[in-house]
């Protein structure tokens, strides 16, 4: 399902025009991205949480040059589904 499909579904079920729904969906995604960029997790009860995870430093190999490199600690975004969400998907 694409963003356009989501906008169409919401528009059909609510009767709100597609332009307004698209603006709302875009704004929602902007808020989630901005919050995660500012190290703030986003919690949506019954759906899940958008969280920031920290990957620890690790050693890796560059096999083409036969060297060892250090990958520094860094943050990545992650999604953790709610229990209700997981139960619905497992059916």
Order of alpha helices (4+ residues) and beta strands (2+ residues): alpha-alpha-beta-beta-beta-beta-beta-alpha
